């Protein structure tokens, strides 16, 4: 019985060694390449040359990039004027917020602002729209959603 145990132990160790050295060794495809510089001379001149060439190429790329176009530089804040339609002026902030919710559910953006010299009124605006024509082409639908037959189109600044 002792011999059987020794043979089993040797067989198990043999299988374990085969598993470790054959199956679990890293594949060549997955190993990384390492460059070792000469430790005596510490020769890294090739790396420095490659780095200098990369910096020169970078500078050449930036030289070719266009300078800011004068049209882009001349953009004014007034170029971003938008348009809104004031559909209601209400004395109750709650009613104004309910109207905004109703207009939003109708598919249009809307918001409120304090209105008047006494700051006690709340104006309901539909928009903003990019162009005045956007409001004019949808005026009937906006009036139906907002339950208003009147409205005033005005510009709205960012």
N, C-alpha and C positions, 0 to 999 in steps of 0.2 A: 504494500500500500504506500510506502514511502517513495518508491520509485515512480509511481503514478503521479504523485503530487509534484515531484521534481520535474518530471516531463511536462506536466500541465503548466507549471510555473515558467519553464523555459519557453514553451510554446506561446504562452500569453505575453511574455516579454518580447519575443520575436515578432509577434503580430503588432504589438505596440510600437516597436522600433520601425517596422515597415510603414505603419500608419503615419508616424511622425516624419520620417525622412522622405517618403514617396508622395503620400497624399497631401500632407499639409505644408509642403515647401512652397514658397511664393513662386508664382509663375513669372517668367521673364518679361512678359508683356506688362506686368503690373509693377515692376521694379523701377525705381527712379534712378536716373543717371546723375552722378555726382562728379563735379570737376574738382580735382585736388591741385592746388597750386604747389609749386616747389617750395617746401618748407625752409630750405636753406637760403634761396634767393628771394623768396616771397614774390615771385614774378606774377604780377597782375596787370602788366602793360597791355596785354590783348584786351582785357576787360575795359580798361580806361579808353582805349582807342574806339571800341564799340560804343561806349557811352558818349564819347565826344561826337561820333558820327550821328548818333540818334538825336543829340541836341541840335546839331546843324540842320538835320532834316526837319525837325520841329520848327526851327526859326524860319526856314524856307516856306513851310506850309502857312505860317502866320503872315508872311509877307504877301502871299497870294490872296489872302482873305480880303473881301471887299470892305471898304470903309463905309461908314453909315451913310446911307443915301440921304440927300438933302431933303427929299420929300418926307421921309420918316422923321427927320429932325424938326421939321416945321409943323408937326402935328400939335394942334392947340387943344385945350380942354373943351373949347366950344365946338370942336368937331364931333364931340360925343353927345350932342344934345339929343334928348329923347322926347317923346310926346306922350301926354296923358290926357284922359278925358275925365273931367270932374262931373260926376253924375248926381251927387247929392251933397247937401250941406245940412247936417243934423245937429241938434242941440244935445243929444244923448250919445255918450261914447259907446254905451252898450249896443244901441241901435246901429251905430256906424259899424261896429265890429261884426254884428249879425249880417249887415248888408255886404261887408267884405267877404264873409264866409259864403254867402249865397252866390256872389259873383264868381268867387273861386270855384265853387262847385259847378257853375255854369261854363267853366272852361277858360276864364280870363283871369289874368293877374290883377290884383286890386290891393289897395292899401288906404290908410287914413292918415290925415295930418290935421293938426290944430289950425283953425281958420278964424279969421276976423281980428279986429283990433283989440277986442276984450278977451281974446283967447278962450272963449266959451263955446265955440262951435267946432264941429268936426266934419271936415270935407272927405268925401269918399271918391277916390280916383281909380280909374280903370287904366291899367298899363303898368309900366311904360312900354311904348312901342318904338321901333326904330324909325319909322317914317309916319308922317301925318296921313298918308294914303292908307296905311294899315288900319287906322281908326275909321276913316271915312268909308272904306269898303266893308267894314263890319259893324257900322253904326246901328243898323236895325237890330242885329242880334244882341249887341251890347245893351241897347235900350230895352229889349225884351227881358234879358236876364236881370238887369238892374232895376227894372220897373220904373224907368224914367223916360220921359219924352223929350227932355231937354238935356243939354250938356255943353260944356265949354272945353274946347281943345286948347291945351297950352303946352309950352315947352317945359321940360323937366330936366334939370341939370344934375349931373352926377355929384 
